[in-house]
């Protein structure tokens, strides 16, 4: 983990930068996920700064009806005022932070758009070892199912946290390893 954004103005610009480059409305949990996933911003700073940019009119709320459930859904998008702010001030953010975070955000959104669902469970076995089961389903079909056993409860919990944080990356890495496309890892 590299630099963490602590200045509230930097965090606000960072949120606006991601929203401008994604360029379509997102719900609050998804915005939270894309902003905090690379650990440049923590959840509490995100929530506080997001509320402020919403109050300032840099982000606008859109309420619509979900076609499947009929429920009201609130999504947010960057406003023209927010776009003007981010265009003027984004150069203050490190380019590496901007690029890495946008790439991560687009990967996460791609995974969610495909309708992927992720589950991961751990448990202690009778022999004192620990099991982890990780599953990804896409449109009702299982595309990944892994069962592993390890001696360490802490290691299994780390595996679970990593899988839940970055299932798309783990899925792609497993596919690449099995296809022999990243042989440098096998040496």
C-alpha positions as YAML, in Angstrom:
chain: A
units: angstrom
residues:
- id: 1
  name: UNK
  ca: [0.00, 0.00, 0.00]
- id: 2
  name: UNK
  ca: [1.39, 3.36, -1.01]
- id: 3
  name: UNK
  ca: [0.21, 6.85, -0.20]
- id: 4
  name: UNK
  ca: [-3.10, 7.40, 1.52]
- id: 5
  name: UNK
  ca: [-5.11, 10.51, 0.72]
- id: 6
  name: UNK
  ca: [-5.80, 12.42, 3.93]
- id: 7
  name: UNK
  ca: [-6.57, 15.94, 2.74]
- id: 8
  name: UNK
  ca: [-10.34, 16.33, 2.35]
- id: 9
  name: UNK
  ca: [-10.01, 18.38, -0.83]
- id: 10
  name: UNK
  ca: [-7.81, 15.69, -2.42]
- id: 11
  name: UNK
  ca: [-10.36, 13.03, -1.48]
- id: 12
  name: UNK
  ca: [-13.20, 15.06, -2.98]
- id: 13
  name: UNK
  ca: [-11.25, 15.58, -6.22]
- id: 14
  name: UNK
  ca: [-10.40, 11.87, -6.25]
- id: 15
  name: UNK
  ca: [-14.09, 10.90, -5.96]
- id: 16
  name: UNK
  ca: [-15.07, 13.38, -8.66]
- id: 17
  name: UNK
  ca: [-12.25, 12.18, -10.94]
- id: 18
  name: UNK
  ca: [-13.48, 8.58, -10.74]
- id: 19
  name: UNK
  ca: [-17.12, 9.57, -11.31]
- id: 20
  name: UNK
  ca: [-16.20, 11.75, -14.29]
- id: 21
  name: UNK
  ca: [-14.19, 8.99, -15.95]
- id: 22
  name: UNK
  ca: [-16.78, 6.29, -15.31]
- id: 23
  name: UNK
  ca: [-19.40, 8.62, -16.75]
- id: 24
  name: UNK
  ca: [-22.63, 6.90, -15.73]
- id: 25
  name: UNK
  ca: [-24.72, 6.93, -12.53]
- id: 26
  name: UNK
  ca: [-23.78, 4.55, -9.71]
- id: 27
  name: UNK
  ca: [-25.37, 3.65, -6.38]
- id: 28
  name: UNK
  ca: [-23.68, 4.66, -3.12]
- id: 29
  name: UNK
  ca: [-22.28, 1.19, -2.24]
- id: 30
  name: UNK
  ca: [-20.66, 0.88, -5.67]
- id: 31
  name: UNK
  ca: [-19.12, 4.35, -5.44]
- id: 32
  name: UNK
  ca: [-17.82, 3.42, -1.98]
- id: 33
  name: UNK
  ca: [-16.32, 0.20, -3.36]
- id: 34
  name: UNK
  ca: [-14.49, 1.90, -6.22]
- id: 35
  name: UNK
  ca: [-13.16, 4.73, -4.05]
- id: 36
  name: UNK
  ca: [-11.85, 2.65, -1.13]
- id: 37
  name: UNK
  ca: [-10.74, -0.54, -2.93]
- id: 38
  name: UNK
  ca: [-7.12, 0.52, -3.50]
- id: 39
  name: UNK
  ca: [-6.90, 1.87, 0.07]
- id: 40
  name: UNK
  ca: [-6.02, 5.46, -0.88]
- id: 41
  name: UNK
  ca: [-9.15, 6.54, 1.02]
- id: 42
  name: UNK
  ca: [-10.77, 4.98, 4.08]
- id: 43
  name: UNK
  ca: [-14.53, 4.51, 4.39]
- id: 44
  name: UNK
  ca: [-15.14, 7.26, 6.96]
- id: 45
  name: UNK
  ca: [-13.28, 9.90, 4.95]
- id: 46
  name: UNK
  ca: [-15.11, 8.77, 1.81]
- id: 47
  name: UNK
  ca: [-18.55, 9.01, 3.44]
- id: 48
  name: UNK
  ca: [-17.86, 12.46, 4.87]
- id: 49
  name: UNK
  ca: [-16.38, 13.86, 1.65]
- id: 50
  name: UNK
  ca: [-19.10, 12.32, -0.53]
- id: 51
  name: UNK
  ca: [-21.80, 13.98, 1.58]
- id: 52
  name: UNK
  ca: [-20.01, 17.32, 1.21]
- id: 53
  name: UNK
  ca: [-19.65, 17.13, -2.59]
- id: 54
  name: UNK
  ca: [-23.30, 16.12, -2.80]
- id: 55
  name: UNK
  ca: [-24.29, 19.15, -0.68]
- id: 56
  name: UNK
  ca: [-22.12, 21.43, -2.84]
- id: 57
  name: UNK
  ca: [-23.82, 20.22, -6.03]
- id: 58
  name: UNK
  ca: [-20.71, 18.57, -7.47]
- id: 59
  name: UNK
  ca: [-22.60, 15.27, -7.51]
- id: 60
  name: UNK
  ca: [-26.32, 14.94, -8.21]
- id: 61
  name: UNK
  ca: [-28.79, 12.31, -7.14]
- id: 62
  name: UNK
  ca: [-30.95, 10.43, -9.64]
- id: 63
  name: UNK
  ca: [-33.91, 8.36, -8.44]
- id: 64
  name: UNK
  ca: [-35.34, 5.70, -10.73]
- id: 65
  name: UNK
  ca: [-37.32, 2.48, -10.52]
- id: 66
  name: UNK
  ca: [-35.51, -0.86, -10.78]
- id: 67
  name: UNK
  ca: [-36.97, -2.74, -13.74]
- id: 68
  name: UNK
  ca: [-36.69, -6.16, -12.05]
- id: 69
  name: UNK
  ca: [-37.90, -5.37, -8.54]
- id: 70
  name: UNK
  ca: [-39.97, -2.22, -9.02]
- id: 71
  name: UNK
  ca: [-38.14, -0.61, -6.08]
- id: 72
  name: UNK
  ca: [-36.84, 2.95, -6.05]
- id: 73
  name: UNK
  ca: [-33.09, 3.12, -6.68]
- id: 74
  name: UNK
  ca: [-30.88, 6.11, -5.92]
- id: 75
  name: UNK
  ca: [-27.81, 6.63, -8.08]
- id: 76
  name: UNK
  ca: [-25.33, 9.48, -8.27]
- id: 77
  name: UNK
  ca: [-23.47, 11.13, -11.13]
- id: 78
  name: UNK
  ca: [-21.05, 13.99, -11.43]
- id: 79
  name: UNK
  ca: [-22.66, 17.35, -12.21]
- id: 80
  name: UNK
  ca: [-21.33, 19.89, -14.74]
- id: 81
  name: UNK
  ca: [-20.05, 21.91, -11.77]
- id: 82
  name: UNK
  ca: [-18.23, 18.83, -10.43]
- id: 83
  name: UNK
  ca: [-16.72, 18.18, -13.87]
- id: 84
  name: UNK
  ca: [-15.42, 21.74, -14.02]
- id: 85
  name: UNK
  ca: [-13.85, 21.37, -10.57]
- id: 86
  name: UNK
  ca: [-12.15, 18.07, -11.38]
- id: 87
  name: UNK
  ca: [-10.81, 19.39, -14.71]
- id: 88
  name: UNK
  ca: [-9.20, 22.35, -12.96]
- id: 89
  name: UNK
  ca: [-7.83, 20.51, -9.92]
- id: 90
  name: UNK
  ca: [-7.06, 16.88, -10.85]
- id: 91
  name: UNK
  ca: [-3.41, 17.63, -11.63]
- id: 92
  name: UNK
  ca: [-2.87, 17.94, -7.88]
- id: 93
  name: UNK
  ca: [-3.45, 14.18, -7.53]
- id: 94
  name: UNK
  ca: [-0.58, 11.88, -8.32]
- id: 95
  name: UNK
  ca: [-0.97, 10.47, -11.81]
- id: 96
  name: UNK
  ca: [-0.14, 6.97, -10.57]
- id: 97
  name: UNK
  ca: [-2.97, 7.13, -8.01]
- id: 98
  name: UNK
  ca: [-5.45, 8.37, -10.61]
- id: 99
  name: UNK
  ca: [-4.51, 5.74, -13.20]
- id: 100
  name: UNK
  ca: [-4.36, 2.77, -10.84]
- id: 101
  name: UNK
  ca: [-7.65, 3.65, -9.17]
- id: 102
  name: UNK
  ca: [-9.49, 4.21, -12.43]
- id: 103
  name: UNK
  ca: [-8.22, 0.89, -13.79]
- id: 104
  name: UNK
  ca: [-9.32, -0.89, -10.59]
- id: 105
  name: UNK
  ca: [-12.71, 0.82, -10.68]
- id: 106
  name: UNK
  ca: [-13.38, -0.18, -14.27]
- id: 107
  name: UNK
  ca: [-12.43, -3.80, -13.51]
- id: 108
  name: UNK
  ca: [-14.76, -3.91, -10.52]
- id: 109
  name: UNK
  ca: [-17.63, -2.38, -12.47]
- id: 110
  name: UNK
  ca: [-17.10, -4.80, -15.36]
- id: 111
  name: UNK
  ca: [-17.31, -7.73, -12.94]
- id: 112
  name: UNK
  ca: [-20.50, -6.37, -11.35]
- id: 113
  name: UNK
  ca: [-22.12, -5.61, -14.72]
- id: 114
  name: UNK
  ca: [-21.70, -9.20, -15.77]
- id: 115
  name: UNK
  ca: [-23.90, -10.19, -12.83]
- id: 116
  name: UNK
  ca: [-21.13, -11.95, -10.93]
- id: 117
  name: UNK
  ca: [-21.89, -12.98, -7.37]
- id: 118
  name: UNK
  ca: [-19.17, -13.89, -4.90]
- id: 119
  name: UNK
  ca: [-19.29, -16.04, -1.79]
- id: 120
  name: UNK
  ca: [-16.55, -17.21, 0.50]
- id: 121
  name: UNK
  ca: [-16.79, -19.33, 3.65]
- id: 122
  name: UNK
  ca: [-14.26, -20.63, 6.14]
- id: 123
  name: UNK
  ca: [-14.49, -23.27, 8.82]
- id: 124
  name: UNK
  ca: [-12.34, -25.30, 11.18]
- id: 125
  name: UNK
  ca: [-11.97, -28.98, 10.34]
- id: 126
  name: UNK
  ca: [-11.94, -31.89, 12.82]
- id: 127
  name: UNK
  ca: [-8.16, -32.33, 12.44]
- id: 128
  name: UNK
  ca: [-7.39, -28.74, 13.55]
- id: 129
  name: UNK
  ca: [-6.89, -27.45, 10.03]
- id: 130
  name: UNK
  ca: [-8.93, -24.74, 8.36]
- id: 131
  name: UNK
  ca: [-10.90, -24.86, 5.12]
- id: 132
  name: UNK
  ca: [-11.89, -22.10, 2.76]
- id: 133
  name: UNK
  ca: [-14.43, -22.34, -0.04]
- id: 134
  name: UNK
  ca: [-14.58, -19.57, -2.65]
- id: 135
  name: UNK
  ca: [-17.26, -19.43, -5.33]
- id: 136
  name: UNK
  ca: [-18.05, -17.03, -8.17]
- id: 137
  name: UNK
  ca: [-21.29, -17.40, -10.08]
- id: 138
  name: UNK
  ca: [-22.15, -15.46, -13.18]
- id: 139
  name: UNK
  ca: [-25.73, -15.30, -14.44]
- id: 140
  name: UNK
  ca: [-26.63, -18.32, -12.30]
- id: 141
  name: UNK
  ca: [-23.68, -20.49, -13.44]
- id: 142
  name: UNK
  ca: [-20.67, -21.32, -11.34]
- id: 143
  name: UNK
  ca: [-17.53, -20.04, -13.08]
- id: 144
  name: UNK
  ca: [-15.10, -20.65, -10.20]
- id: 145
  name: UNK
  ca: [-15.25, -22.98, -7.21]
- id: 146
  name: UNK
  ca: [-12.15, -23.47, -5.06]
- id: 147
  name: UNK
  ca: [-11.73, -25.47, -1.85]
- id: 148
  name: UNK
  ca: [-8.43, -25.14, 0.02]
- id: 149
  name: UNK
  ca: [-7.15, -26.40, 3.37]
- id: 150
  name: UNK
  ca: [-4.44, -24.72, 5.45]
- id: 151
  name: UNK
  ca: [-2.93, -25.13, 8.93]
- id: 152
  name: UNK
  ca: [-3.35, -21.44, 9.84]
- id: 153
  name: UNK
  ca: [-6.65, -19.79, 10.72]
- id: 154
  name: UNK
  ca: [-5.08, -16.37, 10.14]
- id: 155
  name: UNK
  ca: [-3.88, -17.32, 6.66]
- id: 156
  name: UNK
  ca: [-7.33, -18.66, 5.73]
- id: 157
  name: UNK
  ca: [-8.95, -15.44, 6.97]
- id: 158
  name: UNK
  ca: [-6.45, -13.41, 4.87]
- id: 159
  name: UNK
  ca: [-7.37, -15.55, 1.86]
- id: 160
  name: UNK
  ca: [-11.04, -14.87, 2.48]
- id: 161
  name: UNK
  ca: [-10.50, -11.11, 2.82]
- id: 162
  name: UNK
  ca: [-8.42, -10.99, -0.36]
- id: 163
  name: UNK
  ca: [-10.96, -13.03, -2.31]
- id: 164
  name: UNK
  ca: [-13.83, -10.81, -1.15]
- id: 165
  name: UNK
  ca: [-11.86, -7.62, -1.91]
- id: 166
  name: UNK
  ca: [-10.66, -8.60, -5.38]
- id: 167
  name: UNK
  ca: [-12.56, -11.59, -6.77]
- id: 168
  name: UNK
  ca: [-12.13, -10.39, -10.35]
- id: 169
  name: UNK
  ca: [-8.35, -10.18, -10.02]
- id: 170
  name: UNK
  ca: [-8.13, -13.61, -8.37]
- id: 171
  name: UNK
  ca: [-10.36, -15.13, -11.04]
- id: 172
  name: UNK
  ca: [-8.22, -13.68, -13.84]
- id: 173
  name: UNK
  ca: [-4.99, -14.75, -12.11]
- id: 174
  name: UNK
  ca: [-6.20, -18.34, -11.70]
- id: 175
  name: UNK
  ca: [-7.29, -18.45, -15.33]
- id: 176
  name: UNK
  ca: [-3.92, -17.08, -16.46]
- id: 177
  name: UNK
  ca: [-1.98, -19.52, -14.25]
- id: 178
  name: UNK
  ca: [-3.94, -22.52, -15.49]
- id: 179
  name: UNK
  ca: [-3.55, -21.39, -19.10]
- id: 180
  name: UNK
  ca: [0.21, -20.96, -18.60]
- id: 181
  name: UNK
  ca: [0.06, -17.26, -19.45]
- id: 182
  name: UNK
  ca: [2.02, -16.08, -16.41]
- id: 183
  name: UNK
  ca: [4.78, -18.64, -16.16]
- id: 184
  name: UNK
  ca: [7.04, -16.25, -14.25]
- id: 185
  name: UNK
  ca: [4.96, -17.09, -11.16]
- id: 186
  name: UNK
  ca: [5.75, -20.80, -11.56]
- id: 187
  name: UNK
  ca: [9.55, -20.39, -11.31]
...
